[in-house]
Amino acid sequence: MATRLSHPLRHHLLDPNHRTNKPLRVRKFSIKNEKLEPVEPHKMVMKVKQTLEKDYKNLPVGRNGRDDEEMILWFLKDRKFDIEESVSKLTKAIKWRQEFKVSELSEESVERLARTGKAFVHDCLDVNGMPVLVVVASKHFPDCSWFSDITCFFGGFLSCHITFSCNCGGYNDIATMMWLQKEDQIENEKLCVFLIEKALSRLPDGKEEILGIFDFRGFGTENSDFEFLRFLFDVFYYYYPKRLGQVLFVDTPFLFFPLWQLIKPLLRSYASLVRFCSADTVRKEYFTETTVPTNFRD
C-alpha cells in the first residue's frame, strides 16, 4: 500500500521548522488497499505463456488455449498477477473447456432446452452497456417430484410400463425416464455454458462483465435445484472469473431463502454481487422502455 502526498504537504511533514506565509492549499488524496497492476503486464503474460508451453505442452493452442494472450492476461488480473496461481487456475480452465467441449456448443445443440425459455441472452444491453443473461426459474424443472414416489410405490420394478404425462413429455418406461432425467442435467449445463459464451461474445469494446438476472416470479419447490446453482457459480468462479458484473435475484419468494442459505457460502466473492430486487426495479434502473426484456414489461 503506497500513499502519495502532494509536495507542499510532504514538506510540512518532513520539516517541522518549515514556516510559510502562504495560505495552505488543501489537496485531496486517497489510499487504496489493493495490489496494483504491474507496469509491464505483457512481461507477466509472456512468463505464463512460456511456463504453459514448457510444462503443459498437451494443452491446445489458439483461441482460449495456452497461448491465448488475452485469456492469460484475464486470469493474471483475476489472480492479482500471481504467476503460480494464474498458471494453476488457467490450466484447469483450459482442460475443462476441452472436456466439456465448449467449442462444439451451438444453437442447434441446445435448441430443445432453449425453446422452453428457461434461459436466454437478451437482445439489448442494460443501461450500463452490459450484455444480459436472463434465467426464468419457474421454467426450470430439475426432476419430476412424482418420479421418486412412483418408483418407491412399485418397489423398484422398473420393467413395468406405464404411460406418464409431465412437463418432459410422455414416456412409457421408467428406465427411459431415469435416463432422460440424467440427460436433462447435462443439457442444462450445456445450455448454461453456451449462453455465457454467447453473452460474452456481445461485450462492447471497453466492457468486460455481464449482468445476470434470475427471475423468481412463480418459483416453487419443484423448481429448486441446488446442484445446478452450484454448477453455475462454480463455472463463473473457476472458468469465467470476474465476468459477472452483478446478479439480480428478482421477486424471490420466502421458500427460496433456505436454499439461499445453502448456496451463499459457495458463491465466495460473488455473494457480494447479488442484489435482491423487484421486477419494477429491473425495469426502472437497468433498462429503458425500449430495451427492457419482454417478460419484465408491464
C-alpha positions as CSV (number, residue, x, y, z in Angstrom):
1,M,0.0,0.0,0.0
2,A,1.5,3.3,-1.0
3,T,0.5,6.9,-0.1
4,R,1.5,9.7,-2.3
5,L,1.3,13.2,-0.7
6,S,1.3,16.5,-2.7
7,H,4.6,18.4,-2.4
8,P,3.6,21.2,0.0
9,L,2.1,18.8,2.4
10,R,5.0,16.5,2.2
11,H,7.5,19.3,3.1
12,H,5.4,20.2,6.2
13,L,5.5,16.6,7.4
14,L,9.3,16.2,6.8
15,D,10.5,19.6,8.1
16,P,8.9,20.6,11.5
17,N,10.6,24.0,11.4
18,H,9.3,24.9,8.0
19,R,7.3,28.1,8.0
20,T,5.5,30.0,5.3
21,N,3.2,32.9,5.0
22,K,1.4,31.4,2.0
23,P,-2.1,30.0,2.7
24,L,-2.1,26.3,2.9
25,R,-3.8,24.7,-0.1
26,V,-5.8,21.6,0.8
27,R,-5.2,18.8,-1.6
28,K,-7.2,15.6,-1.8
29,F,-5.5,12.3,-1.8
30,S,-6.7,8.7,-1.4
31,I,-5.4,5.5,-0.1
32,K,-6.3,2.2,-1.9
33,N,-5.6,-1.1,-0.2
34,E,-5.2,-3.1,-3.3
35,K,-2.5,-4.7,-5.4
36,L,-1.6,-2.5,-8.3
37,E,-1.3,-3.8,-11.9
38,P,2.3,-4.2,-12.9
39,V,3.9,-1.6,-15.1
40,E,4.6,-4.1,-17.8
41,P,1.8,-6.7,-17.7
42,H,2.9,-8.0,-21.1
43,K,6.1,-9.5,-19.5
44,M,3.9,-11.3,-17.0
45,V,1.8,-12.7,-19.8
46,M,4.9,-13.9,-21.6
47,K,6.1,-15.6,-18.4
48,V,2.9,-17.5,-18.0
49,K,2.9,-18.3,-21.7
50,Q,6.4,-19.8,-21.5
51,T,5.5,-21.8,-18.4
52,L,2.5,-23.3,-20.1
53,E,4.5,-24.1,-23.2
54,K,7.2,-25.8,-21.2
55,D,5.1,-27.7,-18.6
56,Y,1.7,-28.2,-20.4
57,K,2.5,-28.9,-24.0
58,N,-0.5,-31.1,-24.4
59,L,-2.9,-28.3,-23.8
60,P,-4.5,-26.9,-27.0
61,V,-3.3,-23.6,-28.6
62,G,-5.3,-20.9,-30.3
63,R,-8.3,-19.1,-29.0
64,N,-8.9,-20.0,-25.4
65,G,-5.8,-22.1,-25.5
66,R,-2.5,-22.0,-23.6
67,D,-1.0,-19.3,-26.0
68,D,-4.1,-17.0,-25.9
69,E,-2.5,-13.9,-24.5
70,E,-5.8,-12.1,-23.9
71,M,-7.1,-15.1,-21.8
72,I,-3.8,-15.3,-20.0
73,L,-4.0,-11.6,-19.1
74,W,-7.5,-12.0,-17.8
75,F,-6.5,-14.8,-15.4
76,L,-3.5,-12.8,-14.3
77,K,-5.8,-10.0,-13.3
78,D,-8.1,-12.4,-11.5
79,R,-5.2,-13.8,-9.5
80,K,-3.7,-10.4,-8.9
81,F,-0.7,-11.1,-11.2
82,D,0.5,-14.1,-9.2
83,I,2.2,-16.3,-11.8
84,E,1.9,-19.6,-10.0
85,E,-1.8,-19.1,-9.1
86,S,-2.6,-17.9,-12.6
87,V,-1.0,-20.9,-14.2
88,S,-2.8,-23.3,-11.9
89,K,-6.3,-21.7,-12.5
90,L,-5.7,-21.2,-16.2
91,T,-4.7,-24.8,-16.9
92,K,-7.8,-26.1,-15.1
93,A,-10.0,-23.8,-17.1
94,I,-8.4,-24.9,-20.4
95,K,-8.7,-28.6,-19.5
96,W,-12.3,-28.1,-18.5
97,R,-13.1,-26.4,-21.9
98,Q,-11.6,-29.4,-23.6
99,E,-13.5,-32.0,-21.6
100,F,-16.8,-30.0,-21.7
101,K,-16.3,-29.5,-25.4
102,V,-17.2,-25.8,-25.2
103,S,-16.1,-25.1,-28.7
104,E,-18.7,-27.6,-30.1
105,L,-21.7,-26.0,-28.4
106,S,-24.1,-24.3,-30.9
107,E,-27.7,-23.1,-31.2
108,E,-28.6,-26.4,-32.6
109,S,-27.0,-28.4,-29.8
110,V,-29.0,-26.6,-27.1
111,E,-32.2,-26.0,-29.1
112,R,-34.5,-28.3,-27.2
113,L,-34.0,-26.6,-23.8
114,A,-33.6,-23.2,-25.3
115,R,-37.1,-23.4,-26.7
116,T,-38.5,-23.7,-23.2
117,G,-37.5,-20.1,-22.5
118,K,-35.9,-21.1,-19.2
119,A,-32.8,-19.0,-20.0
120,F,-31.7,-16.7,-22.8
121,V,-29.4,-13.8,-23.7
122,H,-31.4,-10.6,-24.0
123,D,-31.2,-8.8,-27.4
124,C,-30.3,-5.5,-25.8
125,L,-27.6,-4.3,-23.4
126,D,-28.6,-2.9,-20.0
127,V,-28.2,0.9,-19.2
128,N,-24.5,0.2,-18.2
129,G,-23.7,-1.4,-21.5
130,M,-23.5,-4.9,-20.2
131,P,-24.9,-8.0,-22.1
132,V,-27.8,-9.6,-20.1
133,L,-28.3,-13.2,-19.3
134,V,-31.8,-14.0,-18.0
135,V,-32.8,-17.1,-16.1
136,V,-36.5,-17.8,-15.6
137,A,-36.6,-20.0,-12.5
138,S,-40.3,-21.1,-12.9
139,K,-39.5,-22.8,-16.2
140,H,-36.7,-24.9,-14.7
141,F,-37.6,-28.5,-13.7
142,P,-34.6,-30.4,-12.4
143,D,-36.7,-33.5,-11.9
144,C,-40.3,-34.7,-11.5
145,S,-41.4,-34.8,-7.9
146,W,-43.8,-37.6,-8.7
147,F,-41.0,-39.7,-10.1
148,S,-39.4,-40.8,-6.8
149,D,-42.9,-41.5,-5.4
150,I,-43.8,-43.8,-8.3
151,T,-40.5,-45.7,-8.1
152,C,-41.0,-46.3,-4.4
153,F,-44.6,-47.4,-4.9
154,F,-43.5,-50.0,-7.5
155,G,-40.7,-51.2,-5.3
156,G,-38.1,-50.8,-8.0
157,F,-39.9,-52.9,-10.6
158,L,-38.6,-50.8,-13.4
159,S,-39.7,-53.2,-16.1
160,C,-43.3,-52.3,-15.7
161,H,-44.7,-50.0,-18.4
162,I,-46.9,-47.1,-17.5
163,T,-47.8,-44.0,-19.6
164,F,-46.6,-40.9,-17.9
165,S,-47.5,-37.4,-18.7
166,C,-45.4,-34.5,-17.4
167,N,-43.6,-31.4,-18.5
168,C,-40.9,-33.5,-20.0
169,G,-43.4,-35.2,-22.4
170,G,-44.9,-38.7,-22.5
171,Y,-42.8,-41.7,-21.8
172,N,-43.8,-45.3,-21.1
173,D,-40.7,-46.7,-19.5
174,I,-39.4,-45.7,-16.1
175,A,-35.9,-46.7,-17.0
176,T,-36.1,-44.4,-20.0
177,M,-37.4,-41.6,-17.8
178,M,-34.4,-42.1,-15.5
179,W,-32.1,-41.9,-18.5
180,L,-33.8,-38.8,-19.7
181,Q,-33.6,-37.1,-16.3
182,K,-29.9,-37.6,-16.2
183,E,-29.5,-36.3,-19.8
184,D,-31.5,-33.2,-18.9
185,Q,-29.0,-32.3,-16.2
186,I,-26.2,-32.4,-18.8
187,E,-28.3,-30.5,-21.2
188,N,-29.0,-27.8,-18.6
189,E,-25.2,-27.4,-18.1
190,K,-24.6,-27.2,-21.8
191,L,-27.3,-24.5,-22.2
192,C,-25.8,-22.6,-19.3
193,V,-22.3,-22.6,-20.8
194,F,-23.5,-21.8,-24.3
195,L,-25.4,-18.8,-23.1
196,I,-22.4,-17.5,-21.1
197,E,-20.3,-17.7,-24.2
198,K,-23.0,-16.0,-26.2
199,A,-23.3,-13.2,-23.7
200,L,-19.5,-12.7,-23.6
201,S,-19.4,-12.6,-27.4
202,R,-21.7,-9.5,-27.2
203,L,-19.4,-7.5,-25.0
204,P,-18.9,-4.0,-26.4
205,D,-15.4,-2.5,-26.7
206,G,-14.2,-1.5,-23.2
207,K,-16.7,-3.7,-21.4
208,E,-15.7,-6.9,-19.6
209,E,-18.7,-8.0,-17.5
210,I,-22.2,-9.2,-18.0
211,L,-25.4,-8.8,-16.0
212,G,-27.2,-11.9,-14.7
213,I,-30.9,-11.7,-13.9
214,F,-32.7,-14.6,-12.1
215,D,-36.5,-14.1,-12.4
216,F,-38.0,-15.9,-9.4
217,R,-41.6,-15.0,-10.0
218,G,-43.7,-18.1,-9.9
219,F,-40.8,-20.1,-8.3
220,G,-41.9,-23.2,-6.5
221,T,-40.3,-26.2,-4.7
222,E,-40.4,-28.2,-8.0
223,N,-38.0,-25.6,-9.5
224,S,-35.4,-25.8,-6.7
225,D,-32.1,-27.1,-8.0
226,F,-29.1,-26.8,-5.6
227,E,-26.8,-28.8,-7.8
228,F,-27.4,-26.6,-10.9
229,L,-26.9,-23.4,-8.9
230,R,-23.6,-24.7,-7.6
231,F,-22.6,-25.7,-11.1
232,L,-23.5,-22.2,-12.4
233,F,-21.4,-20.3,-9.8
234,D,-18.5,-22.8,-10.0
235,V,-18.4,-22.1,-13.7
236,F,-18.2,-18.4,-13.2
237,Y,-15.7,-18.6,-10.4
238,Y,-13.2,-21.2,-11.9
239,Y,-13.7,-20.8,-15.7
240,Y,-15.1,-17.3,-16.3
241,P,-13.7,-15.3,-13.4
242,K,-14.7,-11.7,-12.9
243,R,-17.2,-11.9,-15.8
244,L,-20.3,-11.2,-13.7
245,G,-20.8,-7.5,-13.0
246,Q,-23.9,-8.0,-10.9
247,V,-26.5,-10.7,-10.2
248,L,-30.2,-9.7,-9.7
249,F,-32.5,-12.1,-7.8
250,V,-35.9,-10.8,-8.7
251,D,-39.0,-11.1,-6.6
252,T,-37.7,-14.1,-4.6
253,P,-40.4,-15.9,-2.6
254,F,-39.9,-16.8,1.1
255,L,-39.4,-20.5,0.3
256,F,-36.2,-19.6,-1.7
257,F,-34.3,-18.3,1.3
258,P,-33.5,-21.7,2.9
259,L,-31.9,-22.6,-0.4
260,W,-30.1,-19.3,-0.4
261,Q,-28.5,-20.0,3.0
262,L,-27.1,-23.2,1.5
263,I,-25.6,-21.7,-1.7
264,K,-24.4,-18.4,-0.3
265,P,-21.2,-19.8,1.2
266,L,-20.4,-21.5,-2.1
267,L,-20.6,-18.2,-4.0
268,R,-17.5,-16.9,-2.4
269,S,-16.9,-13.3,-3.6
270,Y,-19.9,-13.5,-5.9
271,A,-22.2,-13.3,-2.9
272,S,-21.5,-9.6,-2.7
273,L,-22.6,-9.1,-6.3
274,V,-26.1,-10.4,-5.6
275,R,-28.9,-7.9,-5.3
276,F,-32.4,-8.9,-4.2
277,C,-34.9,-6.6,-6.0
278,S,-38.3,-6.3,-7.6
279,A,-39.3,-6.5,-11.3
280,D,-40.1,-2.8,-11.1
281,T,-36.5,-2.1,-10.1
282,V,-35.3,-4.1,-13.0
283,R,-37.5,-2.0,-15.4
284,K,-36.6,1.4,-14.0
285,E,-32.9,1.0,-13.1
286,Y,-31.4,-1.4,-15.6
287,F,-33.3,-0.7,-18.8
288,T,-35.2,1.9,-20.8
289,E,-38.7,1.4,-22.0
290,T,-37.5,0.2,-25.4
291,T,-34.8,-2.2,-24.1
292,V,-36.4,-3.9,-21.2
293,P,-36.9,-7.7,-21.7
294,T,-40.4,-8.7,-22.7
295,N,-41.1,-10.7,-19.6
296,F,-40.4,-7.6,-17.4
297,R,-42.7,-5.2,-19.3
298,D,-45.9,-4.0,-17.6
